[in-house]
């Protein structure tokens, strides 16, 4: 199982439209609304909410017009980044793994919604609340590249397998993590995530 993270899913992030992606290991998953513990190797953790697509069959060189056959449910994820380590990596031309791919850096909603229930993949709305206040809102209609085009693009470089997760990017500026925060994620107004930061 691979965790494939899109870095520039939305125009608001200010990066080129062609999907940029990186991987996280399966040990990065934070499941079942378990709390996120701020690691001791960073001074600043930032995070954001993302729509997540779970791949349901093996595919390689998938044409965009057939990509919809490779998923049938969506969930939410939250990607955590050690912002200080990322800043150093970018300034020195180093890989991002220590900043983005550490253990438990990819929270995943315990439940996914079938597309038949969630609705049109290109017209989904999601939001993240922190301590009861909305901090991020996103809509798939605002993505730079459709989810089907993302799947097509990624499958040119690596085979997609059943269970692979595609985190499709955050819609706006990241939030800084603070101990004691409660994080809640909703998709179409339905709660899919609710956990604490410690």
ZAMIDO-612816 format. One record per residue (C-alpha): residue number from 0; x, y negated, z. Coordinates in pm, 1 decimal. Each point is the difference from the previous one (the first is absolute). Layout:
<pts>
<pt NUM <X Y Z>> ...
</pts>
This chain:
<pts>
<pt 0 <0.0 0.0 0.0>> <pt 1 <130.2 -342.1 -101.0>> <pt 2 <-96.7 -343.0 126.7>> <pt 3 <26.5 -237.5 -295.7>> <pt 4 <-14.5 -368.3 93.1>> <pt 5 <-77.0 -274.7 -249.1>> <pt 6 <188.1 -317.4 85.2>> <pt 7 <-183.5 -244.2 -226.6>> <pt 8 <-359.4 112.3 -26.4>> <pt 9 <-138.3 -352.8 27.4>> <pt 10 <101.1 -323.3 -172.7>> <pt 11 <15.5 -177.0 336.5>> <pt 12 <323.2 182.8 85.9>> <pt 13 <180.0 -191.8 -274.7>> <pt 14 <177.7 289.0 -171.2>> <pt 15 <-18.9 118.4 -363.4>> <pt 16 <-320.9 170.0 -116.8>> <pt 17 <163.0 329.6 -101.0>> <pt 18 <-35.8 228.0 303.6>> <pt 19 <305.3 20.8 225.3>> <pt 20 <-7.7 304.3 225.4>> <pt 21 <205.0 174.8 264.8>> <pt 22 <-45.5 315.7 206.0>> <pt 23 <-49.3 81.5 365.2>> <pt 24 <57.0 349.0 145.3>> <pt 25 <-281.5 201.7 151.7>> <pt 26 <143.3 -78.6 346.2>> <pt 27 <-107.2 -361.3 -60.4>> <pt 28 <-366.8 93.9 40.6>> <pt 29 <-181.8 -132.3 306.1>> <pt 30 <-321.9 200.9 22.9>> <pt 31 <-322.9 23.9 196.6>> <pt 32 <-0.2 -361.5 119.5>> <pt 33 <300.9 74.5 219.9>> <pt 34 <165.2 -314.2 141.2>> <pt 35 <291.6 -157.9 -183.8>> <pt 36 <304.5 -46.7 222.2>> <pt 37 <229.4 -287.5 -99.3>> <pt 38 <343.6 160.4 -56.1>> <pt 39 <307.2 -121.8 184.3>> <pt 40 <213.4 -52.4 -311.1>> <pt 41 <-181.3 -310.4 -120.8>> <pt 42 <-85.8 -345.2 134.4>> <pt 43 <-302.1 -54.4 -226.2>> <pt 44 <-256.9 242.2 -138.4>> <pt 45 <-243.1 -120.1 -264.7>> <pt 46 <-294.7 192.0 -141.3>> <pt 47 <-293.9 -13.8 -237.3>> <pt 48 <-306.9 197.5 -102.7>> <pt 49 <-16.7 189.5 -329.0>> <pt 50 <-242.8 212.0 -195.0>> <pt 51 <131.2 358.1 -22.2>> <pt 52 <-73.9 247.8 -278.7>> <pt 53 <56.2 371.7 59.4>> <pt 54 <100.6 201.6 -306.6>> <pt 55 <-206.1 317.8 -48.6>> <pt 56 <184.3 181.3 -281.7>> <pt 57 <343.8 31.9 -157.6>> <pt 58 <79.5 -245.8 -276.1>> <pt 59 <290.2 -133.3 -203.8>> <pt 60 <-5.0 -267.1 -273.5>> <pt 61 <-363.5 -72.4 77.1>> <pt 62 <-168.4 -236.5 -241.3>> <pt 63 <-181.9 -282.5 172.9>> <pt 64 <-332.1 98.1 -158.9>> <pt 65 <26.2 343.8 164.7>> <pt 66 <134.9 -115.3 337.9>> <pt 67 <-344.5 -2.6 161.1>> <pt 68 <5.4 379.4 -19.5>> <pt 69 <286.2 12.3 251.4>> <pt 70 <-178.2 -142.1 305.3>> <pt 71 <-351.0 4.1 139.3>> <pt 72 <27.5 -168.2 340.4>> <pt 73 <154.7 -308.8 158.0>> <pt 74 <110.0 -98.8 346.8>> <pt 75 <194.9 -271.7 174.8>> <pt 76 <361.1 -23.7 103.9>> <pt 77 <219.6 -246.0 182.4>> <pt 78 <364.2 -29.9 -95.0>> <pt 79 <244.3 -117.1 266.0>> <pt 80 <324.6 -176.1 -92.7>> <pt 81 <300.3 -90.6 212.5>> <pt 82 <14.0 -352.0 -143.5>> <pt 83 <343.9 -87.5 133.3>> <pt 84 <151.4 316.8 -147.5>> <pt 85 <-173.2 -65.2 -331.2>> <pt 86 <134.0 -353.2 -15.7>> <pt 87 <352.4 128.4 54.8>> <pt 88 <-43.1 281.2 -255.6>> <pt 89 <-128.4 -240.0 -265.3>> <pt 90 <274.5 -256.2 63.1>> <pt 91 <272.3 265.8 -21.4>> <pt 92 <-152.2 200.8 -285.0>> <pt 93 <-52.9 305.1 221.0>> <pt 94 <-276.6 262.7 -14.6>> <pt 95 <-321.2 -65.6 194.0>> <pt 96 <-43.3 333.5 176.8>> <pt 97 <108.6 -110.3 347.9>> <pt 98 <-245.0 -291.1 -19.2>> <pt 99 <-301.4 171.2 -156.0>> <pt 100 <27.1 379.7 23.8>> <pt 101 <62.1 65.1 367.8>> <pt 102 <-205.1 248.8 201.3>> <pt 103 <-367.6 -94.1 52.5>> <pt 104 <25.5 -303.3 -229.2>> <pt 105 <-305.2 100.2 -208.0>> <pt 106 <-326.8 6.3 193.9>> <pt 107 <-270.6 196.9 -180.2>> <pt 108 <-373.4 -6.0 60.6>> <pt 109 <-127.5 327.1 153.0>> <pt 110 <-282.5 1.0 -251.7>> <pt 111 <-20.5 -59.8 -375.0>> <pt 112 <-315.4 -97.6 -187.4>> <pt 113 <-106.7 185.6 -313.7>> <pt 114 <-9.0 -238.2 -294.7>> <pt 115 <-363.6 93.9 -48.3>> <pt 116 <-60.6 -162.4 339.2>> <pt 117 <261.3 -278.1 -8.3>> <pt 118 <-96.3 -132.1 -344.0>> <pt 119 <187.9 -134.0 -302.5>> <pt 120 <375.0 30.6 61.2>> <pt 121 <49.4 -339.0 -167.6>> <pt 122 <-253.0 -175.4 223.2>> <pt 123 <85.5 110.4 354.6>> <pt 124 <38.6 -241.4 291.3>> <pt 125 <202.2 66.9 312.3>> <pt 126 <111.5 -195.2 303.8>> <pt 127 <230.0 18.3 302.0>> <pt 128 <-85.1 -150.8 336.5>> <pt 129 <248.8 -61.4 277.7>> <pt 130 <-155.4 -44.2 344.8>> <pt 131 <-337.0 -56.5 -161.8>> <pt 132 <117.8 -269.8 -240.9>> <pt 133 <18.4 61.3 -375.5>> <pt 134 <365.5 -34.3 -104.8>> <pt 135 <-9.5 151.8 -347.3>> <pt 136 <-266.8 49.6 -263.6>> <pt 137 <46.2 169.5 -333.3>> <pt 138 <-195.7 92.3 -310.8>> <pt 139 <118.7 244.7 -262.3>> <pt 140 <-132.1 -233.1 -270.8>> <pt 141 <288.9 -232.6 92.3>> <pt 142 <273.5 255.7 -61.7>> <pt 143 <263.0 -84.2 -261.2>> <pt 144 <-21.7 354.1 -139.7>> <pt 145 <-293.1 239.0 26.3>> <pt 146 <35.4 309.5 213.6>> <pt 147 <-26.6 214.9 -313.2>> <pt 148 <288.8 -192.7 -158.1>> <pt 149 <202.6 41.0 320.9>> <pt 150 <-52.2 375.8 -10.1>> <pt 151 <98.5 8.4 -366.0>> <pt 152 <313.4 -205.7 65.4>> <pt 153 <118.6 203.7 299.2>> <pt 154 <-62.4 330.2 -181.0>> <pt 155 <248.6 -102.1 -269.8>> <pt 156 <278.7 25.9 257.1>> <pt 157 <-111.1 280.4 231.7>> <pt 158 <-252.3 280.5 2.5>> <pt 159 <-302.5 -72.9 214.7>> <pt 160 <-115.1 290.1 216.1>> <pt 161 <-311.8 81.8 195.7>> <pt 162 <1.8 -190.4 329.2>> <pt 163 <234.3 -277.2 -111.8>> <pt 164 <-103.1 -338.2 138.4>> <pt 165 <20.2 -326.8 -189.6>> <pt 166 <-1.1 -309.2 220.5>> <pt 167 <-111.2 -263.6 -249.4>> <pt 168 <141.5 -314.1 164.7>> <pt 169 <-107.6 -272.5 238.3>> <pt 170 <-214.6 -288.6 -129.2>> <pt 171 <165.8 -285.9 189.7>> <pt 172 <269.1 -99.6 249.0>> <pt 173 <97.7 254.7 261.8>> <pt 174 <-86.6 -26.7 368.7>> <pt 175 <262.5 9.4 277.0>> <pt 176 <-45.3 286.5 245.2>> <pt 177 <-39.8 -78.4 368.9>> <pt 178 <-27.4 244.6 287.3>> <pt 179 <-358.1 33.8 116.8>> <pt 180 <-162.0 -81.0 -333.6>> <pt 181 <-296.5 201.3 -119.0>> <pt 182 <-15.5 61.0 -376.5>> <pt 183 <-323.1 87.0 -177.8>> <pt 184 <-41.0 76.6 -370.9>> <pt 185 <-324.7 6.2 -194.0>> <pt 186 <-87.7 104.7 -353.8>> <pt 187 <-325.2 -139.7 -133.2>> <pt 188 <-81.1 -102.3 356.1>> <pt 189 <41.8 355.0 133.0>> <pt 190 <264.1 54.3 268.4>> <pt 191 <269.8 246.4 -105.8>> <pt 192 <285.7 -98.0 235.2>> <pt 193 <21.6 -123.0 358.1>> <pt 194 <322.4 28.5 198.6>> <pt 195 <228.9 -189.8 235.6>> <pt 196 <352.9 -133.5 -25.7>> <pt 197 <223.1 72.4 296.6>> 
</pts>
